[in-house]
Amino acid sequence: MNDSDRVCEGSIEVLSGTMFGGKTKELIRRLIEAETHGKRVQAFKHKMDGRYHFSQLTSHDGFAYRAEAVRTSAELLSLVYSDTNVVGIDEGQFFDPELPSIVTTMADRGIRVVIATLDLDYLRRSFGCAPELLALATTVVKCRATCAECNRRGVSRLADFSRRTVHATGTNVVGGAESYEPLCRACYLNANDETVLNTNPPLASSPPASA
Ligand SMILES: [Zn+2]
């Protein structure tokens, strides 16, 4: 085949956003849809994430899909069959720094890779290899939850960030609704007013309007 005739069907789809934004549910939906269309699908999760079930991807609202749990992205790659069309990866933020290059390897082989990953940690710092995955992505969807605090006041507003509601240090504290809540920017700032607002430098005054 002439090089100019080469077609590669591989792609990288990243489902990102806050906790409880429906990333895993959307991942499962895409995998089931691909399977319905006759594609061979494999799904993986990191062994660190044992919240619900090791052999399943499970969304917070109970949707499930069979999966293999692995410790490293190299192990993940070694388990992908030669005739697999679609690879789903949940909780991409927990994986080692090799994940982006391994995802690229799979896409170059013609595999459609769909990855759910948190983009930011509870302090709004980029999480693991999420920035590189977002940069490599063919498509990106930001999955956003409803702000929990606004919801308590009867207001419907989309969340921007995940706030940790329990006292713990370290970025990789795996948890669900008992440990994290999604908040909009205003509620996040209110909840963290001592640690965030007081350390922000004041904005510059705008120049006087010219006559
Ligand atoms: Zn809010």
Residues whose N, C-alpha, C, O or C-beta is under 5 A from the ligand:
A	BS01	ZN	C147 E149 C150 R157 C184 C187
